[in-house]
Amino acid sequence: MSLQGKHAFITGGGTGIGLAIARAMAAQGAAVTITGRRQEVLDAVAGDGIVGLAMDVREEQDVADKVAAAVEARGPVQICVANAGIAEGKALHKMSMEFWRNMMATNLDGAFLTIRECLTSMRQTDWGRVITIASIAGVRGLKGAPCYTASKHGLIGLTRSLSEDYLGTPFTFNAICPGYVDTPIVTRNVDSISKRAGISADAARDIMVSANRHQRLIAAEEIAAAALWLTGPGSESVNGQSIEIAGGQM
């Protein structure tokens, strides 16, 4: 397959899943724009077709300006990957409104804004793919993380609705729903779970590993492979789907 001539816009592309997807798509010839809040992180991984652009997905004007700048520099966005997100568990009775709003602003509002702005140029072309990075928390309740779970359920709902809106067009919309992936987010969650539960870091990590049905953390490259497949030949009829990558049935 080749993505030569295609412009891919990937939020949260400086680390983890986003970076793995960026590298996979760049290797297939795509011009890849990655975003994140820290330019120095993006600059450290840029090159080989990947360009970094600092952007805060929570800020409407910033998203509009940066997507427009990327389109001006590299052409219309034809692959939009709404990946930026935060993952943190907290019991409902301990949750502040600030915690709730920041999670929703990042995981759901950020995806909405990114997709909306990317579609402006995508709709002027004859082909496009929108991929949202949701979670197994988007298809089932995740114990101890009601806010995160709600944000990912919302993201899948947004993806499914858009797939219905654009039926019969050359654009598809799909969500990838990973289990626990070996990324910096898991590393941060190890510390958080360890402190909250009063257990060792190894025990905290084991909790996440055991949540994956095949009893191991998932490699970010496995998620990237699924994203690449959704942009490749033969995926035209895959639309409005929530693709679970969790080592077994959820």
C-alpha positions, 0 to 999 in steps of 0.5 A, a space after each residue: 500500500 502507499 499513502 503517497 500524496 496523503 496528508 495525515 493529521 494526528 493529535 497527541 502524536 509526540 508519544 505512545 500510540 499517536 507516535 506509532 501511528 505517525 511513523 507507520 503512516 510516514 513510512 507509507 509515504 504520507 505527509 504527517 502532521 503531529 500535534 501536542 502541547 509541547 513543541 520540544 516533544 514534537 521536535 524530538 520525534 519529527 523528521 522523515 515526513 513528520 512535522 510537529 505543530 504545538 496545539 491544545 485540543 481543548 482550545 477551539 481557536 488554537 485547533 482551528 488555526 493550527 489545522 488551517 496552518 497544516 492544510 496551507 503547508 501540506 494540503 488538505 487533511 485526508 487522514 484525521 486521527 483523533 488520538 489526544 487524550 488523558 486517562 486517569 481514574 477517580 471515584 465519583 464521590 472524590 471527583 471535582 467539576 474541574 477534573 470532569 471538565 478537563 477530561 471531557 475537554 481533552 478526550 471528547 471536545 478535543 476530538 470533536 474540534 479536531 474532526 470538525 476542522 479536518 473535515 473542512 478540507 477533507 470534504 473538498 477531496 475524493 477520499 478521507 479516513 477519520 480514526 478515533 482512538 477510544 478505549 475498551 472503556 468505550 464499550 464497557 464500564 471501567 471500574 474506578 474510572 467513570 469520567 474516563 469511561 463516559 468520555 470514551 463512550 461519547 467518542 464512540 458515539 460521535 464516531 458512529 454518528 458521523 459514519 451515518 452522516 457520511 454514508 455513501 461518500 468516500 469518507 469513513 469513520 471508525 474507532 479503535 478501542 485498545 486495552 492497556 497499551 505499553 505507553 507513558 500513560 500506563 507508566 503514569 497510571 502505575 504510579 497513580 494506582 500504587 499511591 491510591 491503593 497502597 500497593 507496589 508498582 509491580 502490583 499496580 502494573 499487574 492490575 493493568 496487564 491482567 485486564 488484557 485478556 492475553 495477559 500482556 501489555 499491547 504494543 503501540 505498533 499493534 494499534 498503528 497496524 490497525 490504523 494503517 489497515 483502515 487507510 488501506 485498500 479493502 477497508 472501504 466498507 469498514 465504517 462506523 465500527 469500534 475495533 477492540 484490540 484487547 487480547 480477547 473478547 471483552 
